[in-house]
Amino acid sequence: MATRDYELTEAEWEIIQVVWEHEPCAAPTVQEELESRKKWTYSTVKTLMDRMVGKGLLTTERIRNLILYRSAITQKQARRGEVMKTLTRAFGGAFTPMMQFMLESNALSSKELTELEAMIRRKRRRGRESTRK
C-alpha cells in the first residue's frame, strides 16, 4: 500500500508541530503557543485548523463546548511529503542528483556519511534476501 505524500503550507507546518507536541489540544492552546513568533489571532489559528481538518491533516473531537484537535498524519508522513516536494522542485524528482549535491556540498559529517553507508548496506542486504524468496 502506497503512502500518501502530504504537502503542508508553512502555516500548516507551524500548527501541526504544536498539535504533535500537545495533542489533543484546543485551538486556544495552539494560538498561545504560536503567538510570540507568529502574532496570529485566535480566529486566524481556528480558521487554519478547521481548513486542516477539511484537508485530512487534523481530526476533531467535541467534548461539550470544547473542540479538541489531533493530528491525522504522522510526522513521518509530513516529512516525506516535504522531502518529495523539495526533491521534485529542486531536482526534477531525481534522487541521485540530490544526493550528489549533498555529498559535494560538504553538508554531511563523517558520522552522517558512516550512517548513510550502513543504511545502504542494510537496504542492499534486504533487497538480496527478498529476491531469494
Secondary structure in CASP SS format (residue, H / E / C, confidence):
PFRMAT SS
TARGET T0000
AUTHOR 0000-0000-0000
METHOD secondary structure of the structure
MODEL  1
M C 1.00
A C 1.00
T C 1.00
R C 1.00
D C 1.00
Y C 1.00
E C 1.00
L C 1.00
T C 1.00
E H 1.00
A H 1.00
E H 1.00
W H 1.00
E H 1.00
I H 1.00
I H 1.00
Q H 1.00
V H 1.00
V H 1.00
W H 1.00
E H 1.00
H H 1.00
E C 1.00
P C 1.00
C E 1.00
A C 1.00
A H 1.00
P H 1.00
T H 1.00
V H 1.00
Q H 1.00
E H 1.00
E H 1.00
L H 1.00
E H 1.00
S H 1.00
R H 1.00
K H 1.00
K C 1.00
W C 1.00
T C 1.00
Y H 1.00
S H 1.00
T H 1.00
V H 1.00
K H 1.00
T H 1.00
L H 1.00
M H 1.00
D H 1.00
R H 1.00
M H 1.00
V H 1.00
G H 1.00
K C 1.00
G C 1.00
L C 1.00
L E 1.00
T E 1.00
T E 1.00
E E 1.00
R E 1.00
I E 1.00
R C 1.00
N C 1.00
L E 1.00
I E 1.00
L E 1.00
Y E 1.00
R E 1.00
S E 1.00
A C 1.00
I C 1.00
T C 1.00
Q H 1.00
K H 1.00
Q H 1.00
A H 1.00
R H 1.00
R H 1.00
G H 1.00
E H 1.00
V H 1.00
M H 1.00
K H 1.00
T H 1.00
L H 1.00
T H 1.00
R H 1.00
A H 1.00
F H 1.00
G C 1.00
G C 1.00
A C 1.00
F H 1.00
T H 1.00
P H 1.00
M H 1.00
M H 1.00
Q H 1.00
F H 1.00
M H 1.00
L H 1.00
E H 1.00
S C 1.00
N C 1.00
A C 1.00
L C 1.00
S C 1.00
S H 1.00
K H 1.00
E H 1.00
L H 1.00
T H 1.00
E H 1.00
L H 1.00
E H 1.00
A H 1.00
M H 1.00
I H 1.00
R H 1.00
R H 1.00
K H 1.00
R H 1.00
R H 1.00
R H 1.00
G H 1.00
R H 1.00
E H 1.00
S H 1.00
T H 1.00
R H 1.00
K C 1.00
END
